[in-house]
Amino acid sequence: MPEPEPSSIEDLSRGLSFAIGRANRRMLAAGKGLGQGHLNALATMYRIGPIRPGDLAGREFVSAPTMTRTLRDLERLGLVSRIPDASDGRSILVSVTEAGQHEVLRARSARAELLADLLRELDKGDVVALRDALGALERLATIATDRPV
């Protein structure tokens, strides 16, 4: 029996949280390799370019010590490199190596393939509804906030 349609923002938020969380866990399992935190940091650097570790921690909603450990792991794997920050000699920037770029693209591809397989299982109306909601979901995912998660 299908769930009733959400009648409020609160109902919608609970439903989206559950559905997005479950879909994300399935895609994570399909991606294999790096854990989510490591892959998120790597993908952010891939998308925006060299960045200070503290700024990356802020973007990823993690503490500076957590990001330090993440970057240490990624550097050990040869996926990121550290370079001096030309605008501030006391700081460093981290950037994705060629191997790191390959890892981001590999993980994206594996997850997209799984999602495509799942989408093929839906009826056409559901696929159209998801396509139509994609813009709103993208905007939702990129809302800047200073509120703790």
N, CA, C and O atoms as a GROMACS GRO file, in nm:
protein
  596
    1MET      N    1   0.085  -0.119   0.000
    1MET     CA    2   0.000   0.000   0.000
    1MET      C    3   0.089   0.124   0.000
    1MET      O    4   0.175   0.136   0.087
    2PRO      N    5   0.070   0.216  -0.095
    2PRO     CA    6   0.155   0.336  -0.101
    2PRO      C    7   0.132   0.428   0.017
    2PRO      O    8   0.024   0.432   0.076
    3GLU      N    9   0.239   0.503   0.050
    3GLU     CA   10   0.230   0.602   0.157
    3GLU      C   11   0.138   0.716   0.113
    3GLU      O   12   0.132   0.748  -0.005
    4PRO      N   13   0.064   0.776   0.208
    4PRO     CA   14  -0.019   0.891   0.171
    4PRO      C   15   0.068   1.009   0.128
    4PRO      O   16   0.183   1.022   0.170
    5GLU      N   17   0.011   1.094   0.044
    5GLU     CA   18   0.083   1.213  -0.002
    5GLU      C   19   0.112   1.303   0.118
    5GLU      O   20   0.028   1.316   0.207
    6PRO      N   21   0.230   1.367   0.120
    6PRO     CA   22   0.261   1.458   0.230
    6PRO      C   23   0.166   1.578   0.230
    6PRO      O   24   0.140   1.636   0.125
    7SER      N   25   0.117   1.613   0.347
    7SER     CA   26   0.022   1.724   0.355
    7SER      C   27   0.085   1.850   0.414
    7SER      O   28   0.020   1.954   0.420
    8SER      N   29   0.210   1.842   0.457
    8SER     CA   30   0.275   1.959   0.516
    8SER      C   31   0.424   1.953   0.486
    8SER      O   32   0.477   1.852   0.441
    9ILE      N   33   0.489   2.065   0.510
    9ILE     CA   34   0.635   2.071   0.495
    9ILE      C   35   0.700   1.965   0.584
    9ILE      O   36   0.796   1.899   0.542
   10GLU      N   37   0.649   1.948   0.704
   10GLU     CA   38   0.706   1.849   0.796
   10GLU      C   39   0.691   1.708   0.741
   10GLU      O   40   0.785   1.629   0.747
   11ASP      N   41   0.574   1.675   0.687
   11ASP     CA   42   0.553   1.543   0.627
   11ASP      C   43   0.646   1.523   0.507
   11ASP      O   44   0.707   1.417   0.491
   12LEU      N   45   0.655   1.627   0.423
   12LEU     CA   46   0.742   1.618   0.307
   12LEU      C   47   0.887   1.601   0.349
   12LEU      O   48   0.960   1.522   0.288
   13SER      N   49   0.930   1.674   0.451
   13SER     CA   50   1.070   1.663   0.495
   13SER      C   51   1.100   1.524   0.548
   13SER      O   52   1.207   1.470   0.522
   14ARG      N   53   1.009   1.465   0.621
   14ARG     CA   54   1.030   1.328   0.671
   14ARG      C   55   1.037   1.229   0.554
   14ARG      O   56   1.125   1.143   0.551
   15GLY      N   57   0.946   1.242   0.460
   15GLY     CA   58   0.944   1.151   0.346
   15GLY      C   59   1.068   1.164   0.259
   15GLY      O   60   1.128   1.064   0.219
   16LEU      N   61   1.108   1.289   0.229
   16LEU     CA   62   1.228   1.311   0.150
   16LEU      C   63   1.352   1.260   0.221
   16LEU      O   64   1.439   1.197   0.160
   17SER      N   65   1.361   1.286   0.350
   17SER     CA   66   1.477   1.242   0.428
   17SER      C   67   1.492   1.091   0.420
   17SER      O   68   1.602   1.039   0.398
   18PHE      N   69   1.383   1.020   0.438
   18PHE     CA   70   1.386   0.875   0.434
   18PHE      C   71   1.421   0.825   0.293
   18PHE      O   72   1.510   0.741   0.277
   19ALA      N   73   1.352   0.877   0.192
   19ALA     CA   74   1.374   0.828   0.055
   19ALA      C   75   1.513   0.862   0.004
   19ALA      O   76   1.579   0.778  -0.056
   20ILE      N   77   1.558   0.984   0.027
   20ILE     CA   78   1.692   1.024  -0.019
   20ILE      C   79   1.798   0.945   0.056
   20ILE      O   80   1.896   0.901  -0.003
   21GLY      N   81   1.779   0.927   0.185
   21GLY     CA   82   1.875   0.850   0.265
   21GLY      C   83   1.889   0.708   0.216
   21GLY      O   84   2.001   0.657   0.201
   22ARG      N   85   1.777   0.642   0.191
   22ARG     CA   86   1.782   0.503   0.143
   22ARG      C   87   1.847   0.495   0.005
   22ARG      O   88   1.930   0.407  -0.019
   23ALA      N   89   1.809   0.585  -0.085
   23ALA     CA   90   1.869   0.584  -0.219
   23ALA      C   91   2.019   0.609  -0.211
   23ALA      O   92   2.097   0.545  -0.281
   24ASN      N   93   2.058   0.702  -0.125
   24ASN     CA   94   2.200   0.735  -0.109
   24ASN      C   95   2.278   0.616  -0.056
   24ASN      O   96   2.388   0.588  -0.103
   25ARG      N   97   2.223   0.545   0.042
   25ARG     CA   98   2.293   0.428   0.096
   25ARG      C   99   2.311   0.321  -0.011
   25ARG      O  100   2.415   0.254  -0.015
   26ARG      N  101   2.214   0.304  -0.097
   26ARG     CA  102   2.227   0.206  -0.205
   26ARG      C  103   2.335   0.248  -0.302
   26ARG      O  104   2.413   0.164  -0.348
   27MET      N  105   2.342   0.377  -0.335
   27MET     CA  106   2.444   0.424  -0.428
   27MET      C  107   2.583   0.416  -0.365
   27MET      O  108   2.681   0.386  -0.433
   28LEU      N  109   2.591   0.443  -0.234
   28LEU     CA  110   2.720   0.433  -0.166
   28LEU      C  111   2.774   0.290  -0.174
   28LEU      O  112   2.892   0.269  -0.200
   29ALA      N  113   2.686   0.195  -0.152
   29ALA     CA  114   2.727   0.056  -0.159
   29ALA      C  115   2.774   0.020  -0.300
   29ALA      O  116   2.864  -0.062  -0.316
   30ALA      N  117   2.713   0.079  -0.400
   30ALA     CA  118   2.750   0.049  -0.539
   30ALA      C  119   2.884   0.111  -0.575
   30ALA      O  120   2.956   0.058  -0.660
   31GLY      N  121   2.918   0.224  -0.512
   31GLY     CA  122   3.039   0.295  -0.548
   31GLY      C  123   3.166   0.225  -0.506
   31GLY      O  124   3.270   0.243  -0.570
   32LYS      N  125   3.161   0.146  -0.402
   32LYS     CA  126   3.277   0.075  -0.349
   32LYS      C  127   3.395   0.171  -0.336
   32LYS      O  128   3.384   0.286  -0.377
   33GLY      N  129   3.503   0.127  -0.283
   33GLY     CA  130   3.621   0.213  -0.273
   33GLY      C  131   3.615   0.304  -0.152
   33GLY      O  132   3.596   0.258  -0.040
   34LEU      N  133   3.630   0.434  -0.176
   34LEU     CA  134   3.638   0.532  -0.069
   34LEU      C  135   3.508   0.541   0.010
   34LEU      O  136   3.399   0.516  -0.043
   35GLY      N  137   3.520   0.578   0.138
   35GLY     CA  138   3.403   0.605   0.218
   35GLY      C  139   3.340   0.738   0.177
   35GLY      O  140   3.401   0.815   0.102
   36GLN      N  141   3.221   0.762   0.225
   36GLN     CA  142   3.147   0.880   0.183
   36GLN      C  143   3.218   1.011   0.217
   36GLN      O  144   3.225   1.100   0.133
   37GLY      N  145   3.271   1.023   0.337
   37GLY     CA  146   3.339   1.147   0.375
   37GLY      C  147   3.459   1.177   0.288
   37GLY      O  148   3.481   1.291   0.247
   38HIS      N  149   3.537   1.074   0.260
   38HIS     CA  150   3.654   1.090   0.175
   38HIS      C  151   3.613   1.128   0.032
   38HIS      O  152   3.670   1.218  -0.028
   39LEU      N  153   3.514   1.058  -0.018
   39LEU     CA  154   3.469   1.086  -0.155
   39LEU      C  155   3.405   1.224  -0.166
   39LEU      O  156   3.423   1.293  -0.266
   40ASN      N  157   3.329   1.265  -0.064
   40ASN     CA  158   3.269   1.399  -0.066
   40ASN      C  159   3.377   1.506  -0.073
   40ASN      O  160   3.368   1.599  -0.153
   41ALA      N  161   3.479   1.493   0.011
   41ALA     CA  162   3.587   1.592   0.011
   41ALA      C  163   3.657   1.595  -0.124
   41ALA      O  164   3.685   1.701  -0.178
   42LEU      N  165   3.686   1.477  -0.177
   42LEU     CA  166   3.753   1.467  -0.305
   42LEU      C  167   3.668   1.529  -0.417
   42LEU      O  168   3.719   1.602  -0.501
   43ALA      N  169   3.539   1.499  -0.416
   43ALA     CA  170   3.449   1.553  -0.520
   43ALA      C  171   3.437   1.704  -0.509
   43ALA      O  172   3.429   1.772  -0.612
   44THR      N  173   3.436   1.759  -0.388
   44THR     CA  174   3.430   1.905  -0.372
   44THR      C  175   3.555   1.968  -0.429
   44THR      O  176   3.545   2.068  -0.501
   45MET      N  177   3.672   1.913  -0.399
   45MET     CA  178   3.795   1.968  -0.454
   45MET      C  179   3.797   1.954  -0.607
   45MET      O  180   3.844   2.044  -0.677
   46TYR      N  181   3.748   1.846  -0.658
   46TYR     CA  182   3.740   1.824  -0.803
   46TYR      C  183   3.652   1.931  -0.867
   46TYR      O  184   3.685   1.984  -0.974
   47ARG      N  185   3.541   1.962  -0.801
   47ARG     CA  186   3.444   2.057  -0.855
   47ARG      C  187   3.492   2.201  -0.847
   47ARG      O  188   3.475   2.277  -0.942
   48ILE      N  189   3.553   2.241  -0.733
   48ILE     CA  190   3.585   2.383  -0.716
   48ILE      C  191   3.732   2.417  -0.731
   48ILE      O  192   3.767   2.535  -0.742
   49GLY      N  193   3.818   2.317  -0.732
   49GLY     CA  194   3.961   2.343  -0.747
   49GLY      C  195   4.031   2.353  -0.612
   49GLY      O  196   3.973   2.324  -0.508
   50PRO      N  197   4.158   2.395  -0.615
   50PRO     CA  198   4.238   2.402  -0.492
   50PRO      C  199   4.166   2.484  -0.384
   50PRO      O  200   4.103   2.586  -0.412
   51ILE      N  201   4.178   2.437  -0.260
   51ILE     CA  202   4.106   2.498  -0.149
   51ILE      C  203   4.186   2.479  -0.021
   51ILE      O  204   4.262   2.383  -0.007
   52ARG      N  205   4.170   2.571   0.071
   52ARG     CA  206   4.233   2.557   0.204
   52ARG      C  207   4.159   2.448   0.282
   52ARG      O  208   4.037   2.436   0.272
   53PRO      N  209   4.233   2.370   0.359
   53PRO     CA  210   4.169   2.263   0.436
   53PRO      C  211   4.056   2.311   0.527
   53PRO      O  212   3.953   2.244   0.539
   54GLY      N  213   4.073   2.425   0.591
   54GLY     CA  214   3.968   2.477   0.678
   54GLY      C  215   3.842   2.514   0.603
   54GLY      O  216   3.731   2.493   0.651
   55ASP      N  217   3.860   2.570   0.483
   55ASP     CA  218   3.744   2.604   0.400
   55ASP      C  219   3.674   2.478   0.352
   55ASP      O  220   3.551   2.474   0.343
   56LEU      N  221   3.752   2.375   0.321
   56LEU     CA  222   3.693   2.248   0.279
   56LEU      C  223   3.615   2.185   0.394
   56LEU      O  224   3.506   2.131   0.373
   57ALA      N  225   3.669   2.192   0.515
   57ALA     CA  226   3.597   2.140   0.632
   57ALA      C  227   3.463   2.210   0.648
   57ALA      O  228   3.362   2.146   0.675
   58GLY      N  229   3.462   2.341   0.630
   58GLY     CA  230   3.336   2.416   0.640
   58GLY      C  231   3.236   2.375   0.535
   58GLY      O  232   3.117   2.359   0.564
   59ARG      N  233   3.282   2.357   0.414
   59ARG     CA  234   3.192   2.316   0.306
   59ARG      C  235   3.136   2.176   0.328
   59ARG      O  236   3.024   2.147   0.287
   60GLU      N  237   3.215   2.091   0.392
   60GLU     CA  238   3.173   1.953   0.414
   60GLU      C  239   3.105   1.932   0.550
   60GLU      O  240   3.066   1.820   0.584
   61PHE      N  241   3.091   2.038   0.627
   61PHE     CA  242   3.025   2.032   0.758
   61PHE      C  243   3.093   1.934   0.853
   61PHE      O  244   3.027   1.857   0.923
   62VAL      N  245   3.227   1.937   0.854
   62VAL     CA  246   3.303   1.853   0.946
   62VAL      C  247   3.401   1.942   1.021
   62VAL      O  248   3.428   2.055   0.980
   63SER      N  249   3.455   1.890   1.129
   63SER     CA  250   3.553   1.965   1.208
   63SER      C  251   3.687   1.968   1.137
   63SER      O  252   3.714   1.885   1.049
   64ALA      N  253   3.771   2.063   1.175
   64ALA     CA  254   3.905   2.073   1.116
   64ALA      C  255   3.986   1.945   1.140
   64ALA      O  256   4.051   1.897   1.048
   65PRO      N  257   3.984   1.888   1.262
   65PRO     CA  258   4.060   1.763   1.282
   65PRO      C  259   4.010   1.648   1.195
   65PRO      O  260   4.089   1.568   1.146
   66THR      N  261   3.879   1.641   1.175
   66THR     CA  262   3.824   1.536   1.087
   66THR      C  263   3.874   1.556   0.945
   66THR      O  264   3.913   1.459   0.879
   67MET      N  265   3.875   1.680   0.898
   67MET     CA  266   3.922   1.707   0.762
   67MET      C  267   4.071   1.680   0.751
   67MET      O  268   4.118   1.630   0.648
   68THR      N  269   4.147   1.711   0.855
   68THR     CA  270   4.291   1.683   0.853
   68THR      C  271   4.315   1.533   0.833
   68THR      O  272   4.401   1.494   0.754
   69ARG      N  273   4.240   1.451   0.905
   69ARG     CA  274   4.254   1.304   0.891
   69ARG      C  275   4.213   1.259   0.750
   69ARG      O  276   4.279   1.176   0.689
   70THR      N  277   4.103   1.315   0.702
   70THR     CA  278   4.054   1.280   0.567
   70THR      C  279   4.160   1.314   0.463
   70THR      O  280   4.190   1.232   0.376
   71LEU      N  281   4.215   1.434   0.470
   71LEU     CA  282   4.315   1.476   0.372
   71LEU      C  283   4.443   1.394   0.384
   71LEU      O  284   4.506   1.363   0.283
   72ARG      N  285   4.481   1.358   0.506
   72ARG     CA  286   4.598   1.273   0.525
   72ARG      C  287   4.578   1.138   0.455
   72ARG      O  288   4.667   1.088   0.386
   73ASP      N  289   4.458   1.081   0.473
   73ASP     CA  290   4.426   0.953   0.408
   73ASP      C  291   4.429   0.967   0.255
   73ASP      O  292   4.487   0.884   0.186
   74LEU      N  293   4.366   1.072   0.204
   74LEU     CA  294   4.361   1.093   0.059
   74LEU      C  295   4.500   1.119   0.002
   74LEU      O  296   4.531   1.074  -0.109
   75GLU      N  297   4.582   1.190   0.076
   75GLU     CA  298   4.718   1.217   0.030
   75GLU      C  299   4.799   1.087   0.028
   75GLU      O  300   4.876   1.063  -0.065
   76ARG      N  301   4.783   1.005   0.129
   76ARG     CA  302   4.853   0.876   0.136
   76ARG      C  303   4.816   0.787   0.017
   76ARG      O  304   4.899   0.710  -0.031
   77LEU      N  305   4.692   0.799  -0.030
   77LEU     CA  306   4.645   0.722  -0.145
   77LEU      C  307   4.684   0.785  -0.278
   77LEU      O  308   4.656   0.729  -0.385
   78GLY      N  309   4.747   0.902  -0.272
   78GLY     CA  310   4.788   0.971  -0.394
   78GLY      C  311   4.674   1.041  -0.466
   78GLY      O  312   4.685   1.069  -0.586
   79LEU      N  313   4.563   1.069  -0.395
   79LEU     CA  314   4.446   1.128  -0.458
   79LEU      C  315   4.441   1.279  -0.446
   79LEU      O  316   4.369   1.345  -0.521
   80VAL      N  317   4.517   1.336  -0.352
   80VAL     CA  318   4.526   1.481  -0.336
   80VAL      C  319   4.671   1.519  -0.316
   80VAL      O  320   4.755   1.437  -0.277
   81SER      N  321   4.700   1.645  -0.343
   81SER     CA  322   4.833   1.698  -0.315
   81SER      C  323   4.817   1.832  -0.245
   81SER      O  324   4.714   1.898  -0.254
   82ARG      N  325   4.921   1.869  -0.175
   82ARG     CA  326   4.925   1.997  -0.104
   82ARG      C  327   5.018   2.090  -0.180
   82ARG      O  328   5.125   2.050  -0.225
   83ILE      N  329   4.974   2.215  -0.193
   83ILE     CA  330   5.056   2.316  -0.258
   83ILE      C  331   5.052   2.443  -0.173
   83ILE      O  332   4.952   2.469  -0.106
   84PRO      N  333   5.160   2.522  -0.176
   84PRO     CA  334   5.159   2.647  -0.100
   84PRO      C  335   5.052   2.742  -0.156
   84PRO      O  336   5.027   2.745  -0.276
   85ASP      N  337   4.990   2.817  -0.065
   85ASP     CA  338   4.892   2.918  -0.105
   85ASP      C  339   4.969   3.045  -0.141
   85ASP      O  340   5.028   3.110  -0.055
   86ALA      N  341   4.969   3.079  -0.269
   86ALA     CA  342   5.045   3.195  -0.317
   86ALA      C  343   4.999   3.325  -0.252
   86ALA      O  344   5.076   3.420  -0.242
   87SER      N  345   4.872   3.330  -0.209
   87SER     CA  346   4.821   3.453  -0.150
   87SER      C  347   4.849   3.463   0.000
   87SER      O  348   4.831   3.570   0.059
   88ASP      N  349   4.893   3.353   0.062
   88ASP     CA  350   4.924   3.352   0.205
   88ASP      C  351   5.028   3.244   0.229
   88ASP      O  352   4.996   3.125   0.233
   89GLY      N  353   5.153   3.286   0.244
   89GLY     CA  354   5.264   3.193   0.260
   89GLY      C  355   5.253   3.100   0.379
   89GLY      O  356   5.323   2.999   0.384
   90ARG      N  357   5.166   3.131   0.474
   90ARG     CA  358   5.150   3.046   0.592
   90ARG      C  359   5.051   2.934   0.568
   90ARG      O  360   5.042   2.841   0.649
   91SER      N  361   4.976   2.940   0.459
   91SER     CA  362   4.868   2.844   0.433
   91SER      C  363   4.904   2.751   0.318
   91SER      O  364   4.994   2.776   0.239
   92ILE      N  365   4.828   2.642   0.314
   92ILE     CA  366   4.841   2.550   0.201
   92ILE      C  367   4.705   2.536   0.134
   92ILE      O  368   4.601   2.566   0.193
   93LEU      N  369   4.709   2.490   0.013
   93LEU     CA  370   4.588   2.453  -0.060
   93LEU      C  371   4.599   2.304  -0.089
   93LEU      O  372   4.708   2.250  -0.107
   94VAL      N  373   4.486   2.238  -0.094
   94VAL     CA  374   4.484   2.098  -0.134
   94VAL      C  375   4.410   2.090  -0.267
   94VAL      O  376   4.313   2.162  -0.291
   95SER      N  377   4.459   2.002  -0.352
   95SER     CA  378   4.397   1.985  -0.482
   95SER      C  379   4.397   1.838  -0.521
   95SER      O  380   4.474   1.758  -0.468
   96VAL      N  381   4.311   1.805  -0.613
   96VAL     CA  382   4.293   1.667  -0.658
   96VAL      C  383   4.402   1.634  -0.760
   96VAL      O  384   4.430   1.712  -0.851
   97THR      N  385   4.462   1.517  -0.744
   97THR     CA  386   4.559   1.468  -0.842
   97THR      C  387   4.485   1.402  -0.958
   97THR      O  388   4.363   1.389  -0.954
   98GLU      N  389   4.559   1.362  -1.059
   98GLU     CA  390   4.497   1.291  -1.171
   98GLU      C  391   4.431   1.162  -1.122
   98GLU      O  392   4.322   1.127  -1.168
   99ALA      N  393   4.496   1.092  -1.030
   99ALA     CA  394   4.437   0.969  -0.975
   99ALA      C  395   4.309   1.001  -0.897
   99ALA      O  396   4.214   0.923  -0.900
  100GLY      N  397   4.308   1.114  -0.828
  100GLY     CA  398   4.188   1.156  -0.755
  100GLY      C  399   4.073   1.189  -0.848
  100GLY      O  400   3.958   1.155  -0.821
  101GLN      N  401   4.104   1.254  -0.959
  101GLN     CA  402   4.002   1.284  -1.058
  101GLN      C  403   3.942   1.154  -1.112
  101GLN      O  404   3.820   1.143  -1.129
  102HIS      N  405   4.028   1.057  -1.140
  102HIS     CA  406   3.981   0.928  -1.189
  102HIS      C  407   3.888   0.862  -1.087
  102HIS      O  408   3.785   0.805  -1.124
  103GLU      N  409   3.923   0.870  -0.959
  103GLU     CA  410   3.840   0.808  -0.854
  103GLU      C  411   3.704   0.874  -0.844
  103GLU      O  412   3.603   0.805  -0.827
  104VAL      N  413   3.698   1.006  -0.854
  104VAL     CA  414   3.570   1.077  -0.850
  104VAL      C  415   3.483   1.032  -0.967
  104VAL      O  416   3.366   1.001  -0.949
  105LEU      N  417   3.540   1.030  -1.086
  105LEU     CA  418   3.463   0.992  -1.205
  105LEU      C  419   3.419   0.846  -1.199
  105LEU      O  420   3.308   0.813  -1.241
  106ARG      N  421   3.506   0.757  -1.148
  106ARG     CA  422   3.471   0.616  -1.135
  106ARG      C  423   3.353   0.597  -1.040
  106ARG      O  424   3.259   0.524  -1.070
  107ALA      N  425   3.359   0.664  -0.923
  107ALA     CA  426   3.252   0.652  -0.825
  107ALA      C  427   3.122   0.710  -0.878
  107ALA      O  428   3.015   0.651  -0.860
  108ARG      N  429   3.130   0.824  -0.943
  108ARG     CA  430   3.009   0.884  -1.002
  108ARG      C  431   2.946   0.791  -1.103
  108ARG      O  432   2.824   0.773  -1.106
  109SER      N  433   3.030   0.731  -1.186
  109SER     CA  434   2.980   0.641  -1.290
  109SER      C  435   2.912   0.519  -1.229
  109SER      O  436   2.804   0.480  -1.272
  110ALA      N  437   2.974   0.459  -1.128
  110ALA     CA  438   2.916   0.340  -1.065
  110ALA      C  439   2.782   0.373  -1.000
  110ALA      O  440   2.686   0.296  -1.011
  111ARG      N  441   2.775   0.487  -0.934
  111ARG     CA  442   2.651   0.526  -0.868
  111ARG      C  443   2.543   0.563  -0.969
  111ARG      O  444   2.426   0.532  -0.949
  112ALA      N  445   2.583   0.630  -1.076
  112ALA     CA  446   2.486   0.667  -1.179
  112ALA      C  447   2.431   0.542  -1.248
  112ALA      O  448   2.312   0.536  -1.281
  113GLU      N  449   2.516   0.443  -1.270
  113GLU     CA  450   2.469   0.318  -1.332
  113GLU      C  451   2.365   0.250  -1.244
  113GLU      O  452   2.263   0.203  -1.293
  114LEU      N  453   2.391   0.244  -1.113
  114LEU     CA  454   2.293   0.184  -1.022
  114LEU      C  455   2.163   0.263  -1.026
  114LEU      O  456   2.055   0.204  -1.035
  115LEU      N  457   2.173   0.394  -1.018
  115LEU     CA  458   2.053   0.476  -1.018
  115LEU      C  459   1.975   0.459  -1.149
  115LEU      O  460   1.852   0.454  -1.147
  116ALA      N  461   2.045   0.450  -1.261
  116ALA     CA  462   1.977   0.427  -1.389
  116ALA      C  463   1.903   0.293  -1.386
  116ALA      O  464   1.790   0.284  -1.434
  117ASP      N  465   1.966   0.190  -1.331
  117ASP     CA  466   1.899   0.060  -1.320
  117ASP      C  467   1.773   0.071  -1.234
  117ASP      O  468   1.669   0.013  -1.268
  118LEU      N  469   1.781   0.145  -1.125
  118LEU     CA  470   1.665   0.162  -1.038
  118LEU      C  471   1.555   0.242  -1.108
  118LEU      O  472   1.437   0.208  -1.098
  119LEU      N  473   1.594   0.348  -1.178
  119LEU     CA  474   1.496   0.430  -1.249
  119LEU      C  475   1.421   0.348  -1.355
  119LEU      O  476   1.302   0.370  -1.378
  120ARG      N  477   1.490   0.255  -1.418
  120ARG     CA  478   1.426   0.170  -1.519
  120ARG      C  479   1.316   0.082  -1.459
  120ARG      O  480   1.229   0.034  -1.531
  121GLU      N  481   1.322   0.062  -1.328
  121GLU     CA  482   1.221  -0.020  -1.260
  121GLU      C  483   1.094   0.058  -1.227
  121GLU      O  484   0.991  -0.001  -1.195
  122LEU      N  485   1.101   0.190  -1.236
  122LEU     CA  486   0.985   0.274  -1.206
  122LEU      C  487   0.894   0.286  -1.328
  122LEU      O  488   0.936   0.263  -1.442
  123ASP      N  489   0.768   0.321  -1.302
  123ASP     CA  490   0.681   0.347  -1.416
  123ASP      C  491   0.714   0.486  -1.473
  123ASP      O  492   0.777   0.568  -1.407
  124LYS      N  493   0.670   0.509  -1.596
  124LYS     CA  494   0.706   0.631  -1.668
  124LYS      C  495   0.662   0.757  -1.591
  124LYS      O  496   0.734   0.857  -1.591
  125GLY      N  497   0.547   0.753  -1.528
  125GLY     CA  498   0.500   0.869  -1.453
  125GLY      C  499   0.593   0.907  -1.339
  125GLY      O  500   0.617   1.025  -1.314
  126ASP      N  501   0.646   0.806  -1.269
  126ASP     CA  502   0.740   0.834  -1.161
  126ASP      C  503   0.871   0.893  -1.215
  126ASP      O  504   0.928   0.984  -1.154
  127VAL      N  505   0.917   0.841  -1.328
  127VAL     CA  506   1.040   0.893  -1.388
  127VAL      C  507   1.020   1.039  -1.429
  127VAL      O  508   1.108   1.122  -1.406
  128VAL      N  509   0.907   1.071  -1.488
  128VAL     CA  510   0.876   1.209  -1.527
  128VAL      C  511   0.869   1.298  -1.403
  128VAL      O  512   0.922   1.410  -1.404
  129ALA      N  513   0.806   1.251  -1.297
  129ALA     CA  514   0.796   1.329  -1.174
  129ALA      C  515   0.935   1.358  -1.116
  129ALA      O  516   0.962   1.470  -1.071
  130LEU      N  517   1.021   1.258  -1.117
  130LEU     CA  518   1.157   1.280  -1.066
  130LEU      C  519   1.235   1.376  -1.155
  130LEU      O  520   1.307   1.462  -1.106
  131ARG      N  521   1.219   1.361  -1.287
  131ARG     CA  522   1.286   1.454  -1.379
  131ARG      C  523   1.239   1.597  -1.352
  131ARG      O  524   1.320   1.689  -1.348
  132ASP      N  525   1.109   1.614  -1.335
  132ASP     CA  526   1.053   1.746  -1.311
  132ASP      C  527   1.096   1.804  -1.176
  132ASP      O  528   1.102   1.926  -1.160
  133ALA      N  529   1.126   1.718  -1.080
  133ALA     CA  530   1.167   1.764  -0.947
  133ALA      C  531   1.318   1.787  -0.936
  133ALA      O  532   1.364   1.842  -0.836
  134LEU      N  533   1.393   1.747  -1.037
  134LEU     CA  534   1.539   1.754  -1.028
  134LEU      C  535   1.590   1.895  -1.000
  134LEU      O  536   1.679   1.912  -0.916
  135GLY      N  537   1.537   1.995  -1.066
  135GLY     CA  538   1.581   2.133  -1.042
  135GLY      C  539   1.560   2.175  -0.898
  135GLY      O  540   1.648   2.236  -0.836
  136ALA      N  541   1.445   2.144  -0.844
  136ALA     CA  542   1.416   2.179  -0.704
  136ALA      C  543   1.509   2.103  -0.609
  136ALA      O  544   1.555   2.159  -0.510
  137LEU      N  545   1.536   1.977  -0.639
  137LEU     CA  546   1.626   1.899  -0.554
  137LEU      C  547   1.768   1.955  -0.560
  137LEU      O  548   1.836   1.960  -0.457
  138GLU      N  549   1.813   1.997  -0.678
  138GLU     CA  550   1.946   2.059  -0.690
  138GLU      C  551   1.952   2.187  -0.606
  138GLU      O  552   2.049   2.210  -0.534
  139ARG      N  553   1.848   2.269  -0.616
  139ARG     CA  554   1.846   2.393  -0.537
  139ARG      C  555   1.843   2.361  -0.387
  139ARG      O  556   1.911   2.427  -0.308
  140LEU      N  557   1.766   2.262  -0.350
  140LEU     CA  558   1.758   2.221  -0.209
  140LEU      C  559   1.895   2.178  -0.158
  140LEU      O  560   1.934   2.212  -0.046
  141ALA      N  561   1.968   2.104  -0.240
  141ALA     CA  562   2.098   2.050  -0.199
  141ALA      C  563   2.205   2.158  -0.189
  141ALA      O  564   2.309   2.136  -0.126
  142THR      N  565   2.182   2.273  -0.248
  142THR     CA  566   2.286   2.376  -0.249
  142THR      C  567   2.250   2.499  -0.168
  142THR      O  568   2.318   2.602  -0.178
  143ILE      N  569   2.144   2.492  -0.088
  143ILE     CA  570   2.108   2.604  -0.003
  143ILE      C  571   2.218   2.622   0.100
  143ILE      O  572   2.251   2.529   0.174
  144ALA      N  573   2.275   2.742   0.105
  144ALA     CA  574   2.378   2.772   0.204
  144ALA      C  575   2.310   2.796   0.338
  144ALA      O  576   2.205   2.861   0.346
  145THR      N  577   2.370   2.742   0.440
  145THR     CA  578   2.313   2.758   0.574
  145THR      C  579   2.424   2.764   0.678
  145THR      O  580   2.528   2.698   0.664
  146ASP      N  581   2.402   2.841   0.781
  146ASP     CA  582   2.493   2.846   0.894
  146ASP      C  583   2.439   2.766   1.011
  146ASP      O  584   2.503   2.756   1.116
  147ARG      N  585   2.321   2.710   0.992
  147ARG     CA  586   2.262   2.631   1.099
  147ARG      C  587   2.331   2.497   1.110
  147ARG      O  588   2.368   2.437   1.009
  148PRO      N  589   2.351   2.450   1.234
  148PRO     CA  590   2.413   2.316   1.249
  148PRO      C  591   2.323   2.208   1.194
  148PRO      O  592   2.200   2.218   1.198
  149VAL      N  593   2.386   2.105   1.142
  149VAL     CA  594   2.310   1.993   1.086
  149VAL      C  595   2.282   1.891   1.194
  149VAL      O  596   2.219   1.789   1.168
   0.00000   0.00000   0.00000
